[in-house]
Amino acid sequence: MILTIDLGTSATKAATWDDNGLVGGGRAHLTTLHRGGGMAEQDPTAWWRSLVDACAAAGARTGFRGLDPVDGVVFASARQTFVPVTAEGEPEGLALVWSDRRAVAEATELGLECGGADAVRRRTGAVLDGAAVAAKVAWLANREPDRLASSAWILSARDLMAWKLTGTVATDATLASATGLYDVEGHEVPELVGSAAGKLPEVVGPDTVIGKMRPEPARALGLRAGIPVVIGAGDRPCEALGTGASPERPMVAWGTTANVSVPLPNRPDPVPLGVTVTRGALGGWLLEGGLSAAGSLLAWLSDLTGVSVEDLGCQAAARPPGAGGVLALPWLGGARAPWWRDDALAGFVGLRFDHGPVDLARAVLEAVAFDVARCLDAMSASVVGPKGLAIGGSAATGPAWTQVLTGITGLTAVQRRSGEAAMAGAALLASEALGAGFHLERLDPVTAETTPPPEMVLRYAELRPGADRVAAAALMLNGDAS
């Protein structure tokens, strides 16, 4: 039996798997603190508390023996979130979340030093913007130099938790490649690493056993001491693996944000504009379009209106295409793929007195799906005519998200039994490392297929030009305002 741990942005999840699939799972909520200047931060001490709580819940659902039968542990993890850490493993202040966009000025300065943002993207595969890890390291060096100087390591949430479990400091190639601190060969780029030089952990393969579970954390998590710990991979590479994604069937995930990932055997050259390229979980590459907000925007709307996310999703599914004339701009915290505009803002256009929360929720779903479609368009030079989509993530929107996504893209989408693609992919990674013999079609078979009605595809094709014009006009206004 394998225990998978998914360290996400909004929650930490834990689940047990055997060769027949998901046995039991649990989750614990995480809070992101938002401040002015685009800052998004988390308390790193909450990562461990949430891990303990998620494992306790998973153990309760696994059976009367809890987590005692677990033979190995593996991680999936959000990428680009990091915190400076002392040599004793103590975090130096709050962690900078991947969506933190404080470092716009530093990104501009680094771009000038490195031959321009396009040159950096060609060299690293990542976009150098205000959310880039390199830019935020430079921000720390400029604004909080003592915090950076007193640290021994720059670690992600997964890196820190893996260290706590095993005593080994390491990261994996998928997380490293998403930072933009490494070139395509996996070597550090000195100009971008800057003040983080000497503070980056060793980079290993995602299927590497980095150590054995130590007695103290084992007791806290309800596990046996001495079982192997596999470092695992980033959430998107794990989701691509867990959905069985391919160039013909890209993975589209809904979570705190949304993402389009296409696994490729070879790195595309050049990388298409508007998207990024990172390492795959079991070799190869991922062509990615990572958006800035999806579930987080719907959660924001829920908090604002007092209507639960589940109710918003359920009622939005009954609305016809077009959200009653409302168009949303889903750029809460700036626009990522395919726009990459730090100055972009979220908003709604076309509101009337008779519109309500459900119209806004439908508009949010459609806006995210339009950006997904734009990412697929940007990838078209490297991906020849996708024939369908593989759904990753466990959307709390009921059927609404899949309905809207398939309608806007015109592609049939398949979903697997567990709804936990990242952890299913992590379980496959652990199986590779430990010789467990897991196979995707047995572990997590396809149980649903959604084909959009032709009339919905036609209606969204009619709506797309208007959505594109509103997006372009909003970006122009944002640029003028900045």
Number of C-alpha atoms within 10 A of each C-alpha: 20 25 31 29 28 29 27 23 23 16 18 25 25 30 28 29 22 18 19 14 21 23 19 19 23 21 22 21 17 18 13 16 13 15 11 7 12 20 19 22 22 21 16 22 14 15 22 17 15 20 25 20 20 25 29 22 20 23 27 16 18 21 13 9 12 19 25 15 15 20 17 26 28 29 30 30 28 20 25 25 26 27 27 26 24 17 10 8 18 15 22 19 16 16 23 27 25 21 26 24 24 23 25 21 15 22 27 16 15 22 20 11 12 14 10 15 20 16 14 21 20 18 17 27 29 26 26 27 25 26 30 27 29 26 29 24 26 25 19 19 17 13 11 12 14 12 16 25 16 13 20 20 25 22 25 28 24 29 21 26 21 25 19 17 21 20 16 16 20 19 26 23 22 28 29 27 27 22 24 27 27 21 18 16 9 14 13 18 17 12 14 25 21 16 18 22 14 11 17 18 18 12 17 17 18 31 23 19 19 23 19 19 23 19 14 12 18 17 12 14 18 17 25 19 16 15 17 23 26 28 30 39 34 31 27 33 33 31 29 29 27 30 32 23 23 21 21 16 24 26 31 28 28 22 18 21 17 23 25 29 33 27 29 20 12 10 18 16 8 11 19 18 16 20 26 23 27 27 26 27 30 17 16 13 21 27 26 28 28 25 27 23 25 25 21 18 22 25 18 14 20 19 12 10 13 10 15 14 20 16 16 25 23 20 17 27 22 12 15 13 21 18 21 19 15 20 25 23 24 30 23 18 24 23 23 23 24 23 21 20 18 22 20 25 17 15 13 14 15 11 14 10 5 7 14 12 17 24 22 24 30 30 26 28 27 30 25 28 24 22 28 25 21 19 25 25 16 19 25 13 14 18 20 10 14 15 13 22 28 27 29 31 24 16 22 18 22 18 15 22 23 26 21 27 27 22 26 26 22 22 18 20 24 20 22 23 14 18 18 22 30 31 32 29 30 35 39 31 30 30 22 18 21 18 10 18 12 20 16 20 14 12 21 25 18 16 10 10 15 18 15 20 13 10 10 18 20 13 15 20 15 12 16 17 11 12 22 14 11 16 20 13 12 18 19 12 14 15 13 9 9 8
